[in-house]
Amino acid sequence: MAYERFAYIYDRLMQDMPYDAWLRFMEEAWGRWGRPQTIVELGCGTGNLTIPLAQRGLHITGIDLSEEMLAVAMSKSDTAALNSSDSINWIHQDMCEWVLPAPVDAVISFCDSLNYLLEESDVRQVLHSTYQGLKSGGLFMFDVHTETRFRTYALEQPYILDEEEIAYLWSIDWEEEDGILTHDLAIFIKESMETSPNRPLISNNNTLYRRIDETQQQRAYPLEWWNEQLTQSGFALLGCFADFSFAPADEDTDRAFFVAQKTE
């Protein structure tokens, strides 16, 4: 991922994501398999799930590879309505090799963060690190976009956002053979939002916009492959679910949710 240059833009573009649906899924899953007290969030980004979880009384550590994303997250948590008993730690680490001084009750990674791992070896390393970082009986929950979702992205592209403060043109290339989806974004930011002198300016009716070009890649792995990797890493798979529900995932699922448990 290459969010480092535009962490605050990412935060603005992601504000309409269904964070409440992710929170509902977690709460229902914990109602079924046990509510944790200590949590690690891998790929926490700017804290849009981390902070609400802390506000619910959970002790959470947000881990991300981007220092600028974490800076935005810390700024937001400083101004959030947190009680003195609420606990958030922000840590700059690679999710493939994350480690904490003590094991935790649960690990989460949502918003298709694991799709950004393009190498199978990196996925295996995340699973290994997560298994090592969990207490016995601890839960690992994450979601991924499926090949079905990526095909739909490719068929429906390009995507356009046109607002006064920010706009983008988002095009997509889907390589079905290797499962790689490439996102190419041209983002236009009103001058008042971005003051860097090193990016090109576009004028529109005497209003200046800066253009930022961003390319990101994700990979879709078959659901059966995820099941195998979790099992081989020592996890017991409690379920693979479809699209924020607890219905079993199938070939029509866009976003698959996995719930696994460390049984050792």
Residue, then its C-alpha position, 0 to 999 in steps of 0.5 A: m500500500a502507498y497511503e503515506r503521501f495522502a493519509y488525510i485524503y484517504d481518511r476523507l475518502m473513507q468516511d462513508m465506509p460501513y464502519d457500523a456494519w463492521l462493528r455490528f459483525m464484531e459484536e455479534a461474533w463476540g456474542r457467539w464466541g466470547r467478548p475479548q478485553t484486549i485486541v490488536e487491529l492489523g492495518c488500523g489505518t486512521g483509526n476508524l474502527t480502533i477508536p469506536l472499539a476503545q469507546r466501547g471499553l476495549h483495550i486495543t492496539g492499532i498496528d499499521l505500516s504507515e507512520e502518517m496514517l498513524a499520525v492521523a489516527m493519533s490526532k483523531s483519538d486525541t480529540a475523540a470522546l474517550n474516557s480515562s479508562d479507555s485504552i488505545n496504543w498505536i504501533h508502527q509495525d509490519m503486520c507480517e511480523w507484528v509482535l507485542p510483549a503479551p498475547v491478546d484475546a482477539v485480533i481483527s483486520f477489516c476493510d479488506s486489508l489482507n487483500y493488499l498482501l500480494e505474495e502467499s508467503d506474506v499471508r502465511q507470515v501474518l497468520h503465523s504472527t497472529y497465531q503467536g500473538l493470541k492467547s489460547g482460545g483467542l479469536f482472529m477475525f478478518d474480511v477479504h474481497t473475493e474474486t467476484r467483487f474484483r470482477t464487478y469492480a472491473l466491469e463497472q469501472p471507471y468510478i468518478l467522484d465530483e465534489e467541490e473540495i475533492a474529486y477523483l477518477w478511479s480506473i481498474d485493471w483486473e488480471e484474472e489469472d493471478g488474481i491481481l487488481t490494480h487501482d489507478l486513481a487521479i485525485f484532485i484536491k482543492e488548494s485549501m485542502e493541500t498546500s504542498p508546492n510540489r504537485p501540479l495545479i489545475s485551475n477551474n474558474n479561478t479555483l486551484y486544485r492539486r492532482i495526486d496520482e496513486t496506484q495500489q494493488q490487491r490480490a484475491y485468493p480463493l476462499e478454499w485457499w484461505n481455509e487451508q492456510l488458516t488450518q495449516s497455521g493451527f487455527a480452527l475455522l469457526g466460519c466463513f461468512a458472506d457480506f456482513s452476515f452470518a450466512p455461509a460465503d459462496e461463489d456470489t459473495d463479495r466480501a468474505f468474513f473469516v472467524a478462526q480460533k487459536t485452540e492450543 
